Every structure is written in C-alpha cells, then in structure tokens.
Amino acid sequence: MYWSVVFPGMTEGQAKWLLPRAEEGLPGLLGSIVDPNYFISLHVDRHSAETMKEALLLLESSDSSTESKGIARGLLEAVDDWLDAGGKYLEE
C-alpha cells in the first residue's frame, strides 16, 4: 500500500514539470505520469473494492472471452492484494 496525491485539472506540461521536482526533493521517491487518454485513475474505498471483487468473480465464471477473463483475473489480484493488506472502511 502506498500514498498518492491527486491534482485535479493538472495539464500534461504541469505533470511533467512537477514529477522530477518531487523526485528530486524526496530521495527514493519514484513516480509516474498517467495519461488520462489511456488510463483511468480510480480511488476506490473498501466497499467499492469488495463490490468490484464480486463483479470480477462473476465475469470470471461467465461466457466472456478468454482475454476478458484474463484481464479480470489481473484486476481481481490487485483488488485482493489491497483488501488483504488491510484496506479499511471509511468509518474506521
């Protein structure tokens, strides 16, 4: 588990400017820039993660394509890892 920081409305140029400065100012910190044209960044709470797990398990047992089932297994592994690592409920 790790912390993340979100800057809503940041442009590509701002992200490319900020990342090296953050890495320079905090030795050992390595970040990445995520292009929203290709990736969705979600901040999912425990209730949502548990719901995603149920949906992914249903997909795995469906008539979906082999490719979809493989993607579902990868996502399920990431969700399970977070749940197993002690992801808390918002009320805690």
Secondary structure, DSSP 8 states (H G I E B T S, - for coil): -------TT--HHHHHHHHHHHHHHSTT-------TTT-------HHHHHHHHHHHHHHHTSS--HHHHHHHHHHHHHHHHHHHTT---TT-
